[in-house]
Amino acid sequence: MKELIDVGNLPKHIAVIMDGNGRWAQNQGAARIFGHRNAIKAVREVTEGCAELGISYLTLYAFSTENWGRPEFEVRALMELLVQSIRNELPTMMKNNVKLDTIGDINSLPGSCQRQLAEASEATKDNTGLNLILALGYSGKWDITQAVKKLAADVKSGVLSPSDINEDVLAAQLSTGARPEVDLMLRTGGDHRISNFLLWQLAYAELYFYEDLFWPDFRREHLYQAIMAYQGTERRFGKTGEQIKANSAK
């Protein structure tokens, strides 16, 4: 399937809602954390698949602000798994020239997680391939709120005038900063919603939902499948199809 992809028409930024770990485990009569542990291979598959194709940015919804409301033992196990996974995957990231970064309220994470993330980010900062972004302690509403607070503080201090605020100024204060908006969002697990993920950055993204696929079973072929669907879509950004074709012909 990979050979059918048009490498001249790749999405620059792919985002993924990795859903279905708990249900995958429950279907096998196991605890939910078993599903999270078995999801690591899927993370490796999508990361290496994007790196091999030449995708510039991959953002993974690893832990939302709402996830703090899950049972305490599951949250604790997730945090421990996060630390272990980053430590174990660092050699692979270096081998594949992957740069690791994070978005979200990182200060809300346990100290061990913060330290491991900081070490991995520092180790990979000079890598020039895929930018892998982990959304941790993240939600789209949190992101927009913290951006507005920054702008309000600048207005109060006189650094910024309210009339200077536009979409670009606000977008620059989001946790994604200068990174491009999302072109393609994938979600496993069968649900058709974006679950408070990158609300601003998904404004014109193409959305691809996997009906009968839980995240632990995700493999590169599923990535290729979504990219091919993306390449078969006419992205109009509010314009007409005729306008898009006319601009392409210039």
C-alpha positions as CSV (number, residue, x, y, z in Angstrom):
1,M,0.0,0.0,0.0
2,K,2.9,2.4,0.7
3,E,3.9,2.4,-2.9
4,L,0.5,3.9,-3.8
5,I,1.1,7.1,-1.7
6,D,1.9,10.3,-3.6
7,V,5.0,11.5,-1.7
8,G,4.5,14.9,-3.3
9,N,1.2,15.4,-1.6
10,L,1.8,14.4,2.0
11,P,0.1,16.0,5.0
12,K,2.7,18.2,6.8
13,H,1.1,17.6,10.2
14,I,-0.7,14.5,11.4
15,A,-2.4,14.3,14.8
16,V,-3.7,11.1,16.4
17,I,-6.3,10.4,19.1
18,M,-5.0,7.0,20.3
19,D,-8.3,5.6,21.5
20,G,-9.4,2.1,22.6
21,N,-6.6,0.8,24.8
22,G,-9.0,0.0,27.7
23,R,-11.6,-1.7,25.5
24,W,-9.0,-3.7,23.7
25,A,-7.8,-5.1,27.1
26,Q,-11.3,-5.7,28.4
27,N,-12.1,-7.7,25.2
28,Q,-9.3,-10.0,26.2
29,G,-10.4,-10.2,29.9
30,A,-7.5,-8.1,31.1
31,A,-7.1,-4.9,33.1
32,R,-7.1,-1.6,31.2
33,I,-3.4,-1.0,31.8
34,F,-2.7,-4.1,29.8
35,G,-4.0,-2.3,26.8
36,H,-1.9,0.8,27.5
37,R,1.2,-1.4,27.6
38,N,0.4,-3.1,24.4
39,A,-0.2,0.3,22.7
40,I,3.5,1.1,22.7
41,K,4.0,-0.9,19.5
42,A,1.3,1.1,17.8
43,V,3.1,4.3,18.8
44,R,6.3,3.0,17.3
45,E,4.6,2.0,14.1
46,V,3.0,5.4,13.5
47,T,6.1,7.2,14.4
48,E,8.4,5.2,12.2
49,G,5.8,5.2,9.4
50,C,5.6,9.0,9.5
51,A,9.4,9.3,9.7
52,E,10.0,7.0,6.7
53,L,7.4,8.9,4.6
54,G,8.9,12.3,5.4
55,I,6.0,13.7,7.4
56,S,7.2,16.8,9.3
57,Y,5.0,16.8,12.4
58,L,3.2,14.1,14.4
59,T,1.2,15.0,17.5
60,L,-0.1,12.2,19.7
61,Y,-2.8,12.8,22.3
62,A,-1.1,10.9,25.1
63,F,-2.9,12.2,28.2
64,S,-5.7,14.8,28.4
65,T,-6.6,17.0,31.3
66,E,-9.8,15.0,31.6
67,N,-7.8,11.8,32.1
68,W,-6.8,13.0,35.6
69,G,-10.3,11.9,36.5
70,R,-9.6,8.3,35.9
71,P,-9.0,5.8,38.8
72,E,-5.9,6.8,40.7
73,F,-4.2,3.4,40.2
74,E,-4.7,3.7,36.4
75,V,-3.3,7.2,36.3
76,R,-0.3,6.2,38.4
77,A,0.4,3.2,36.1
78,L,0.1,5.4,33.0
79,M,2.7,7.8,34.4
80,E,5.1,5.0,35.2
81,L,4.6,3.5,31.8
82,L,5.2,6.9,30.2
83,V,8.6,7.3,31.9
84,Q,9.6,3.7,31.1
85,S,8.5,4.0,27.4
86,I,10.4,7.3,26.8
87,R,13.5,5.8,28.3
88,N,13.3,2.6,26.3
89,E,12.3,4.4,23.0
90,L,15.0,7.1,23.1
91,P,17.6,5.0,21.2
92,T,15.1,4.3,18.4
93,M,14.2,8.0,18.2
94,M,17.9,8.9,17.9
95,K,18.3,6.2,15.2
96,N,15.3,7.5,13.2
97,N,16.4,11.2,13.6
98,V,13.2,12.0,15.5
99,K,12.9,15.2,17.6
100,L,10.7,14.9,20.7
101,D,8.7,17.7,22.1
102,T,5.7,18.2,24.3
103,I,2.6,20.4,24.6
104,G,0.2,20.8,27.5
105,D,0.4,21.5,31.2
106,I,3.6,19.6,31.8
107,N,4.0,21.0,35.3
108,S,0.9,18.9,36.3
109,L,2.8,15.7,35.6
110,P,4.8,13.9,38.3
111,G,8.4,15.0,38.7
112,S,9.8,11.7,37.3
113,C,7.8,12.3,34.1
114,Q,8.9,15.9,33.8
115,R,12.6,14.9,34.2
116,Q,12.4,12.0,31.7
117,L,10.6,14.2,29.1
118,A,13.2,17.0,29.6
119,E,16.1,14.6,29.2
120,A,14.6,13.0,26.0
121,S,13.8,16.5,24.5
122,E,17.4,17.6,25.2
123,A,18.9,14.5,23.7
124,T,16.9,14.8,20.5
125,K,16.9,18.6,20.1
126,D,19.3,18.6,17.2
127,N,17.6,15.8,15.3
128,T,16.3,17.1,11.9
129,G,13.7,14.5,10.9
130,L,10.1,14.0,12.2
131,N,8.9,16.3,15.0
132,L,7.1,14.0,17.4
133,I,4.9,16.0,19.8
134,L,3.3,14.4,22.9
135,A,0.2,16.1,24.2
136,L,0.3,15.6,27.9
137,G,-2.0,17.2,30.5
138,Y,-3.5,18.8,27.4
139,S,-6.9,19.9,26.2
140,G,-7.9,22.3,23.4
141,K,-9.9,24.5,25.8
142,W,-6.9,24.7,28.2
143,D,-4.7,25.7,25.3
144,I,-6.9,28.5,24.1
145,T,-7.5,29.7,27.7
146,Q,-3.8,29.9,28.5
147,A,-3.2,31.8,25.2
148,V,-5.9,34.3,26.0
149,K,-4.4,34.8,29.5
150,K,-1.0,35.6,28.0
151,L,-2.6,38.2,25.6
152,A,-4.6,39.7,28.5
153,A,-1.4,40.1,30.5
154,D,0.3,41.8,27.6
155,V,-2.6,44.2,27.1
156,K,-2.6,45.0,30.8
157,S,1.1,45.7,30.8
158,G,0.8,47.9,27.7
159,V,2.9,45.6,25.5
160,L,0.0,44.9,23.3
161,S,-3.1,46.8,22.2
162,P,-6.4,45.0,21.9
163,S,-6.7,46.2,18.3
164,D,-3.4,44.4,17.5
165,I,-4.9,41.0,18.4
166,N,-5.8,38.8,15.4
167,E,-5.8,35.1,14.5
168,D,-2.0,35.0,13.9
169,V,-1.3,36.8,17.2
170,L,-3.5,34.4,19.2
171,A,-2.2,31.3,17.4
172,A,1.4,32.3,18.3
173,Q,0.5,32.0,22.0
174,L,-1.0,28.5,21.7
175,S,1.2,25.7,23.0
176,T,1.8,24.6,19.4
177,G,3.4,28.0,18.7
178,A,4.9,28.2,15.2
179,R,4.1,24.7,14.2
180,P,1.7,24.3,11.3
181,E,-2.0,23.6,11.8
182,V,-3.1,19.9,11.5
183,D,-3.7,18.6,8.0
184,L,-4.9,15.1,9.0
185,M,-6.3,13.8,12.2
186,L,-6.7,10.1,12.9
187,R,-8.8,8.5,15.6
188,T,-9.1,4.8,16.4
189,G,-11.7,3.2,18.6
190,G,-14.9,3.9,16.6
191,D,-15.9,7.2,18.2
192,H,-16.5,10.2,15.9
193,R,-15.4,13.2,17.9
194,I,-12.3,15.2,18.6
195,S,-12.5,15.1,22.4
196,N,-11.1,18.5,23.2
197,F,-8.0,18.0,21.2
198,L,-6.3,20.8,19.3
199,L,-9.5,22.7,18.8
200,W,-7.9,25.7,17.1
201,Q,-5.4,23.7,15.1
202,L,-7.9,21.3,13.7
203,A,-10.0,24.0,12.1
204,Y,-9.5,22.7,8.5
205,A,-8.0,19.3,9.2
206,E,-9.3,16.2,7.4
207,L,-10.7,13.7,9.9
208,Y,-10.2,10.0,9.5
209,F,-12.0,7.6,11.9
210,Y,-11.3,3.9,12.2
211,E,-14.6,2.1,12.9
212,D,-13.4,-1.3,14.1
213,L,-9.8,-0.6,15.1
214,F,-8.5,-0.1,18.7
215,W,-5.2,1.6,19.1
216,P,-3.1,-1.4,20.2
217,D,-3.8,-3.0,16.8
218,F,-2.7,0.1,14.8
219,R,0.0,-0.6,12.2
220,R,1.7,1.3,9.4
221,E,-0.9,0.0,6.9
222,H,-3.6,1.9,8.8
223,L,-1.5,5.1,8.5
224,Y,-1.1,4.5,4.8
225,Q,-4.8,3.9,4.4
226,A,-5.6,7.3,6.0
227,I,-3.0,9.2,4.0
228,M,-4.4,7.7,0.8
229,A,-7.9,8.9,1.8
230,Y,-6.5,12.3,2.5
231,Q,-4.8,12.5,-0.9
232,G,-8.2,11.7,-2.5
233,T,-9.9,14.7,-0.8
234,E,-10.1,18.1,-2.4
235,R,-9.1,20.6,0.4
236,R,-11.0,23.8,-0.3
237,F,-10.5,25.9,2.8
238,G,-13.8,27.7,2.3
239,K,-13.3,28.3,-1.4
240,T,-15.1,26.5,-4.3
241,G,-13.7,23.6,-6.2
242,E,-13.4,25.7,-9.3
243,Q,-11.3,28.3,-7.4
244,I,-9.0,25.6,-6.2
245,K,-8.5,24.1,-9.6
246,A,-7.9,27.6,-11.1
247,N,-5.2,28.4,-8.6
248,S,-3.6,25.0,-9.1
249,A,-3.4,25.6,-12.8
250,K,-1.4,28.9,-12.4
